[in-house]
Amino acid sequence: MPATTLSVDKIYKLLEEVKDPEIPVLSLVDLGVITHIDIGDKVKIEMTPTFVGCPAIDYMKNDIITTLGKHDIDAEVEVNFRKPWSSDNISEKGKAAIKKFGLAPPPNSKLFTDLEILENAQCPRCNTTNTEIRNPFGPTLCRAIYYCNTCKEAFEQFKPI
Amino acid sequence: MANELNKEAIKELLYKMADDQLILGHRNSEWTGFGPLLEEDIAFSSMAQDKIGHSLALYTLLQDLGEQDPDTVAFTRNANQFRNCIFVELPNGEYDFSLIRHFLYDTAEAIRFEMLSSSTFTPLAQVATKIRGELRYHTMHANTWIKQLGSATEESINRLQKSLEFSIPYALGIFEPSPFQDTLKSEGVFEGEEVLQQKWKNRIVEVLGETNLTVPKWNTVVPQFGGREGKHSEHLQLLLEEMSEVFRSDPSAEW
């Protein structure tokens, strides 16, 4: 596809096909990791990791290149920290997708000043806040482990950061 | 701008931070499968992944300043080329020591990245802003357990107290004076180890004040310096050999 017929909006639209490999219902656009798109001779995309040590970043980067390649778009992806990621960058649509996937979406990170705000996450199944944090660390860097006192079952939360 | 700032001074700062992260990250990873309870196994493994990720981000900044690529730097240097403090290379020992080290070191690290988030060296300020947010989970985790076990049973209090007294001289080694500290300060890159140490002491004392643990008498402690100059304990070379074993078996392997 010649670069002249492309627009930044169009690229964003195409990038909705690229999903978070750990949460396959959530697109990278809704996750908020795409920080800049520039269209010149090539399409230049800037992205930033959710966590600095995120092992999925190279996978996501290649996935972007492959997906755009399928639409005959030659893209270049740069990973940087110019606009550091916060869980507040996740769109409302993204938060709904996270909940549907079975994870509690992150609360506003600005409210999070100590452990107390983390005490009672809302259970993604029954919506109660009668829950308790079991571990601020979970199976991936971006998840914490909770227990719902109503469902009598554990659940995971996408951490506010 | 980096080219106007003193590059050697910035490299020294980045190397010691990156090496601390890599070595402590490796030590944390040694708890995988051995944690005293499953939650702690997951927590130390997760913090290991964070720290090794932080080291990669810092080694990448060094590469941008002309140093070798992160894998070469991480896996091919000898112990005397590492600039981490001795504290982070000490073996994990019992959980009480690992927990005290996690508390003392991560509190310092969190303050260091807070200070660096306003550094005049922009690439570092950007990375620091990001890392600072992640470290809140590390310090929160440490504080929760220190407060809980530091006020629980006679055994837990005694064991933590013993580890605290053993650790303090090594912890002060985190703040070993840098030959570049005046340059870093005057150029606005980093306020310096002394300022960091004072802030750290205040925060440590505040948390310990909520426990039955006794705060050390600072003026009687002799800091364990040397790590920042490449003088290490015998434990570092052994750690490096284990850490780099797979890499050295085929340095050109594609993963």
Boltz contact constraints between the chains, C-beta under 6 A:
constraints:
  - contact:
      token1: [A, 52]
      token2: [B, 53]
      max_distance: 6.0
  - contact:
      token1: [A, 52]
      token2: [B, 54]
      max_distance: 6.0
  - contact:
      token1: [A, 52]
      token2: [B, 57]
      max_distance: 6.0
  - contact:
      token1: [A, 52]
      token2: [B, 130]
      max_distance: 6.0
  - contact:
      token1: [A, 52]
      token2: [B, 131]
      max_distance: 6.0
  - contact:
      token1: [A, 53]
      token2: [B, 49]
      max_distance: 6.0
  - contact:
      token1: [A, 53]
      token2: [B, 50]
      max_distance: 6.0
  - contact:
      token1: [A, 53]
      token2: [B, 53]
      max_distance: 6.0
  - contact:
      token1: [A, 81]
      token2: [B, 126]
      max_distance: 6.0
  - contact:
      token1: [A, 81]
      token2: [B, 127]
      max_distance: 6.0
  - contact:
      token1: [A, 81]
      token2: [B, 130]
      max_distance: 6.0
  - contact:
      token1: [A, 84]
      token2: [B, 129]
      max_distance: 6.0
  - contact:
      token1: [A, 84]
      token2: [B, 130]
      max_distance: 6.0
  - contact:
      token1: [A, 115]
      token2: [B, 140]
      max_distance: 6.0
  - contact:
      token1: [A, 135]
      token2: [B, 39]
      max_distance: 6.0
  - contact:
      token1: [A, 136]
      token2: [B, 137]
      max_distance: 6.0
  - contact:
      token1: [A, 136]
      token2: [B, 141]
      max_distance: 6.0
  - contact:
      token1: [A, 137]
      token2: [B, 42]
      max_distance: 6.0
  - contact:
      token1: [A, 137]
      token2: [B, 43]
      max_distance: 6.0
  - contact:
      token1: [A, 137]
      token2: [B, 46]
      max_distance: 6.0
  - contact:
      token1: [A, 141]
      token2: [B, 49]
      max_distance: 6.0
  - contact:
      token1: [A, 161]
      token2: [B, 133]
      max_distance: 6.0
